[in-house]
Amino acid sequence: MALTKIVSKISKNACLDSQLFNFITDFRNIGLMLPPDMQEKVSYTETTISIEAMAGMNVTLIILEQEPHSLVKLGAEGSEELTIWIQLKQVAPYDTRIRVTIHARIPAIAKFIGKKKLQTFADGFADALAQIPTIAFQSYNFN
C-alpha cells in the first residue's frame, strides 16, 4: 500500500485561532454539529470520535499531537494507516485560515477512487470548519 497525501483547499474562518483550536480539540463539539442522520453513526467523547465507516466497521479517531492554536493531528486508533492534520493560521484578528491534510495508505488498486473521495472529504472538512461562527462560542454552550 502506498502512502497518499491529500491537501485541502485553504478555507477562511471568522474566529480567533484559539477559539477554533479549543473547539476542535474537544470532539464533543464536533459531535454536536453533526446532522441528525449522522448522529446514529457516530459516538464521541471529549478525546475520541468513532465513525461507522461501513456496516460493521468503525474508525475511532484520537488526537495524536497538538500545537496550541496551530495544529491538531488526528489518527485512527491502533493504526498508522490514516492521519488527519488540521492546520490553523491566524492572519489577522478574527481571520483564521484552515488547511486539512490527510495521509492515508491506500491499496494501489483503489488509489484512483480512494484519492478522489479523500480529496472531497478534506475539502468538505475544511469548509465545515470554516462555517463555525464566532457566535457559537458565546450562544450555544459548546464545550
Secondary structure as UniProt FT lines:
FT   STRAND          2..7
FT   STRAND          11..13
FT   HELIX           17..24
FT   HELIX           27..33
FT   HELIX           36..39
FT   TURN            40..41
FT   STRAND          42..44
FT   STRAND          48..54
FT   TURN            55..56
FT   STRAND          57..67
FT   TURN            68..70
FT   STRAND          71..76
FT   TURN            77..78
FT   STRAND          82..92
FT   TURN            93..94
FT   STRAND          95..106
FT   HELIX           108..110
FT   HELIX           111..130
FT   TURN            134..135
FT   HELIX           136..139
//
